[in-house]
Amino acid sequence: MDAGTHAILHITFSQASRANFLAESFAPSYMLLHQLPTRHDAMFQLRLKRCVEDEKLMYSTLAYGSSLLGWMMGRFDSAKQPEYFLDKALRAVRNYLATPGYKVDDWLLLSMYALAVTEMWNGLPVMWERSPQRHAMVSMLGSHGFAACRMHLKALLQIVNNAGGWGQFDPYILDSVVMADRYMAISHGRPLVIPITWDPGPLPSSIREELGITGESVLPLLGTNLLLEPLSEELDNVVRDLIDYCRIASEAWAWSSIGPEAEGWLFRRLQAISCRLLNYIHDEQISYVHLCICFATLTFISSSIAAKGPQMSPQYAAGQLCLLLQEKQHAAEEMKIPKGLYFWLLFIGSAVAEPQPWFLEQLAKHCEEGEISESSLEARLEPYLYLPSRQGTHMPLIVDYLNSTSEWTTMEMI
């Protein structure tokens, strides 16, 4: 390996992975800059060292790292595109699995995981806007990347089940695989591959005591109006769990750092809530309004995760919400959506990195005279799912747009 290739490994673990796991545990954005330790740091180091002697792990990790640098920074080594490493990794994994009596260990599973994620990124044109040539290539590939990703995840799941389940392996494996599965399901619109057998459930009392969670009112208005809607039992439970989670996470991250058990709960509980929503959207009995709420809630969760990769997935959830709200055959049902709920759906669709213009145009039509200020909009949104520290970061741009639209309409009337 040359120095440039070696650097890909270090960048992958020293920056991207650590920040991602903290962000996916609902850590606020300012904490991601502090290089805080995470519960997986020891595994990061072991994986990096293992790459030196494990060909399949090395090449799959380099495929992952090369692809990561490409979409994050628009940087590629022209001689060593992700496909260069992907091809070598696939051969190495196949050769390993063809060896009689091969060992099923963390490194095999991580190799398969890295292959899955790299292929998934090859199905997401939105990831490649910094690299026009690759953006064009990925757009031409269509859903090939997603199909390859699902194939790798299904094979990985079968190997895990045959080996006795997730408990036989380092928790880093399950956490990584669950994230990949979740983002693929959001982006591709297909069901999850990995069953939700790993949901940690409500916050254990031991962690509550460790974090000093008092139970005092935090974010008192969050979701109060949403829970007044006639939700199905399943959706009501998910929304209640999400509200509870946001309150716990807000208190927990008020500390400068938290322990590995608490961080693990915060990570898996948020993944599980998202995955429950992803399962529910494929329920044949789900109503139109509940489907809209599910996609808006998924957009809310993803837009609340302060990391670059997760900030791209709301584009897909919000895109599905946009299509739903514009479907003519549901016009009668849309008329039944209460005004406050409809306004929140439009705002959530607008509070993503690159909102579709339709959301902002519709939001402007549903703003009452004299209401277009950050404080007045927040007053309407807080009883739904809205966090000033997360979606609020988009508020200045949204208010500027609404005010400019309002001024233009006034001028036209004059």
Secondary structure as GFF3:
##gff-version 3
##sequence-region A 1 414
A	DSSP	alpha_helix	3	11	.	.	.	ID=ss1
A	DSSP	pi_helix	12	17	.	.	.	ID=ss2
A	DSSP	alpha_helix	18	23	.	.	.	ID=ss3
A	DSSP	three_ten_helix	29	34	.	.	.	ID=ss4
A	DSSP	alpha_helix	41	50	.	.	.	ID=ss5
A	DSSP	alpha_helix	55	73	.	.	.	ID=ss6
A	DSSP	alpha_helix	82	97	.	.	.	ID=ss7
A	DSSP	alpha_helix	106	121	.	.	.	ID=ss8
A	DSSP	three_ten_helix	125	128	.	.	.	ID=ss9
A	DSSP	alpha_helix	132	141	.	.	.	ID=ss10
A	DSSP	alpha_helix	144	162	.	.	.	ID=ss11
A	DSSP	three_ten_helix	166	168	.	.	.	ID=ss12
A	DSSP	alpha_helix	171	188	.	.	.	ID=ss13
A	DSSP	alpha_helix	205	211	.	.	.	ID=ss14
A	DSSP	three_ten_helix	226	228	.	.	.	ID=ss15
A	DSSP	alpha_helix	233	252	.	.	.	ID=ss16
A	DSSP	alpha_helix	260	280	.	.	.	ID=ss17
A	DSSP	alpha_helix	288	303	.	.	.	ID=ss18
A	DSSP	alpha_helix	308	326	.	.	.	ID=ss19
A	DSSP	three_ten_helix	328	330	.	.	.	ID=ss20
A	DSSP	alpha_helix	331	335	.	.	.	ID=ss21
A	DSSP	alpha_helix	339	350	.	.	.	ID=ss22
A	DSSP	alpha_helix	357	365	.	.	.	ID=ss23
A	DSSP	alpha_helix	374	381	.	.	.	ID=ss24
A	DSSP	three_ten_helix	391	394	.	.	.	ID=ss25
A	DSSP	alpha_helix	395	413	.	.	.	ID=ss26
###
